[in-house]
Amino acid sequence: MSFLHLEQLPFVGMSHEFVGANQGAPFSAYIVTAKPGQGPPLHTHPYVEVAFTLEGTATITVGEEAREVKASGIVVIPANTPHRFVNTGDTTLRQIDIHASPKFVQTNL
């Protein structure tokens, strides 16, 4: 059992990184705090990812489809599907991106 505080997780780029393998959990998560215009490059994972938008607005591209997603939006991203998001709002974007893997595996395209 682990009790953690967000600030104990590594902060890389625009996200705190919860690596499940380090905590005995079967999943990992990016806890995103993105400024307007920020977002990762187009990429894939060999597992399902679920993005929960908590605050702000993002344009999330999954495969050939791009949609604006606001607070309370949930996007299920199939394994091996090219995807990305960008904060297209004018406030901070807060998201939790759950990865169905105990460690992150990402291929940038």
N, C-alpha and C positions, 0 to 999 in steps of 0.2 A: 504494500500500500504506500502511495506517495501523496503528500500534501505539498502543493507547490503554489507559488505566487507567479503571476505572469512575468514579472520582472526577473525571475530566476531563469527564464528560458532565453536562449540566444536570440538576439535581434539581428536579422540579416536582411539588408535591402529595405523592405517595407513591412516585414512580418516577424513576429515572435514565432519560433519554431518548436512545436511539441513533437518530439520524435518518440513514437510509441515504444520502439525497441529499448530505449533508455529508461522507460518507466514501467515496463512489463505490460504494455497495452498492445492490442492487435491492430491499431490504427495510428495515424499521425495527423497533425493539423497545423496549418498556417493560420495564425491569428493576425489578420491583415489590418494595417493602419496606413492607408495610401493617401497621399496628397493628390489634388487635382492633376490629371495628366499622367499619373503613375500607373504602372501595370507591367506584368511580365511579358516576355516575348511569346509568340505562338509556340506551343509545346504539346507534348503528349505524356501520358503515364500508362503503364501496363496494368492499371487497375482503375476502378471507379473512383471518382471524386465527387463530393457534394459541396457546393458553395452556398453558404447562408449569408445573405446580406443583412447586416444589422443596422447600419446607418449609411446615409449617402446614396449616391447613384453610380452605377457602373454600366458600361456596355460590355456584355459578355458574349463572346463568339464561341460557338460550339459547332465544329464542322463548318458547313456553309452558312449557318444561320447566326445573325447577330441580333441581340435584343437588349433594350434598356431594362435594367433590373434595379428596383428601389428597395428601401428597407422592408423587411419581411419577405423578400423574394428568395426562393430556393431553386437552385439549378443542379440537376443531376447530369454529370458528364460521364458518358460511357468510356470504358477502357480503350486506349489506343486512338482516341478521337482528338484531332488537333483542336486546341482551345486557348483562349486568353481572356483577360479582362483589362479594362482601363477605367480609371475613375474619370467619368465624364461630367461629374457634378462640379460645384464650386465650393464644396466643403469636404472634410475628411471622409473617406470611405472606410468603413469598418466591416470586415467580413471574417467569417470562420470557414476555412476550406478544409474539409475532412477528407483524408486520403485513406482508402481501404488497404493500407499496408503499414507494417510497423516501422518502415523507413521510407524516405522520399526517394522515388526513382523518376527522374524527369529527363526527357530528351527535347532540347530546344530545336526548333525548326528554322 
